[in-house]
Amino acid sequence: MPLKTDEPKEWEFSVHTPAGMVPLKVRQINSSNINWVGWPAEGGQALLFVEFKGGGRYVYNGVSRQLAVACAYAESTGSFFAKKIKPKYEATKIR
């Protein structure tokens, strides 16, 4: 059976933050503004990582794993992010 190329890709990798390296679970987003959304692969840290189309990468502090995953799998990640994440959580630019 051929692979569907329109399905979002998921992978794991580590990203450097001011607090050190954080292993992430990442989901590619089909959005006009967001490349991918990620959250810590290991539980315990309330963080959401977002890489935008322009290459900027940010970490949003205090975002629960449940909310981060909901953002990544939302029908419109951009709208979800704009309404439920951006106005409510502090961000730090990491790239």
Secondary structure as UniProt FT lines:
FT   TURN            5..6
FT   STRAND          10..17
FT   TURN            18..19
FT   STRAND          20..28
FT   STRAND          34..40
FT   TURN            43..44
FT   STRAND          47..52
FT   TURN            53..54
FT   STRAND          57..61
FT   HELIX           65..73
FT   TURN            75..76
FT   HELIX           77..80
FT   HELIX           81..85
FT   TURN            86..88
FT   STRAND          91..93
//
